[in-house]
Amino acid sequence: MVELRNEKIAVPVVLFAGILWSFGPLVVRYMNDPHMVPWQYIFGRGLTIFIILNLYLYFEEGINFYKNYKKVGKSGLVGEVLFLDLHHQLDFQFFQSL
């Protein structure tokens, strides 16, 4: 398996992921009636990144990768909830502007 902690591999992978992720607004632009399905798009996008991140953690740390979620603590959980709330508000504002 490729060692992702190597800078020669990790930097291009992150750049490629950023480029792929930036196509989200373009997808929304060419959707038919995007204001009718904003939550489905946001849910699909969130589910995709959740699956990818969990697969990465599984391959890096093995079957017990889920135990790291317990180490986040209360401050991490509060920060995550606030970030997700802000992210969803911005996505809904974007859909309303179409």
URCOR-V403952 format. One record per residue. N is the residue number from 0. RES is the residue in one small letter. SS is DSSP state (alpha for helix, beta for strand, coil for the rest). OMEGA is omega in whole degrees, -180 to 180 (* if undefined). Layout:
# URCOR-V403952
N_RES_SS_OMEGA ; N_RES_SS_OMEGA
This chain:
# URCOR-V403952
0_m_coil_-179 ; 1_v_coil_178 ; 2_e_coil_-176 ; 3_l_coil_-180 ; 4_r_coil_176 ; 5_n_coil_-176 ; 6_e_alpha_-179 ; 7_k_alpha_177 ; 8_i_alpha_-172 ; 9_a_alpha_-177 ; 10_v_alpha_177 ; 11_p_alpha_179 ; 12_v_alpha_180 ; 13_v_alpha_178 ; 14_l_alpha_179 ; 15_f_alpha_178 ; 16_a_alpha_178 ; 17_g_alpha_178 ; 18_i_alpha_178 ; 19_l_alpha_-178 ; 20_w_alpha_-177 ; 21_s_coil_178 ; 22_f_coil_180 ; 23_g_alpha_179 ; 24_p_alpha_178 ; 25_l_alpha_177 ; 26_v_alpha_-180 ; 27_v_alpha_-178 ; 28_r_alpha_-177 ; 29_y_coil_174 ; 30_m_coil_173 ; 31_n_coil_-180 ; 32_d_coil_-178 ; 33_p_alpha_180 ; 34_h_alpha_179 ; 35_m_alpha_-174 ; 36_v_coil_-177 ; 37_p_alpha_-176 ; 38_w_alpha_178 ; 39_q_alpha_179 ; 40_y_alpha_-179 ; 41_i_alpha_178 ; 42_f_alpha_180 ; 43_g_alpha_179 ; 44_r_alpha_179 ; 45_g_alpha_179 ; 46_l_alpha_179 ; 47_t_alpha_-178 ; 48_i_alpha_177 ; 49_f_alpha_-179 ; 50_i_alpha_-179 ; 51_i_alpha_-180 ; 52_l_alpha_179 ; 53_n_alpha_175 ; 54_l_alpha_177 ; 55_y_alpha_180 ; 56_l_alpha_179 ; 57_y_alpha_-179 ; 58_f_alpha_180 ; 59_e_alpha_-170 ; 60_e_alpha_178 ; 61_g_coil_-172 ; 62_i_alpha_-178 ; 63_n_alpha_-179 ; 64_f_alpha_-177 ; 65_y_alpha_180 ; 66_k_alpha_178 ; 67_n_alpha_178 ; 68_y_alpha_179 ; 69_k_alpha_-178 ; 70_k_coil_-176 ; 71_v_coil_180 ; 72_g_alpha_-177 ; 73_k_alpha_-178 ; 74_s_alpha_177 ; 75_g_alpha_179 ; 76_l_alpha_178 ; 77_v_alpha_178 ; 78_g_alpha_179 ; 79_e_alpha_180 ; 80_v_alpha_179 ; 81_l_alpha_178 ; 82_f_alpha_-180 ; 83_l_alpha_178 ; 84_d_alpha_179 ; 85_l_alpha_-179 ; 86_h_alpha_-180 ; 87_h_alpha_177 ; 88_q_alpha_179 ; 89_l_alpha_177 ; 90_d_alpha_180 ; 91_f_alpha_176 ; 92_q_alpha_178 ; 93_f_alpha_179 ; 94_f_alpha_-180 ; 95_q_alpha_-179 ; 96_s_coil_-179 ; 97_l_coil_*
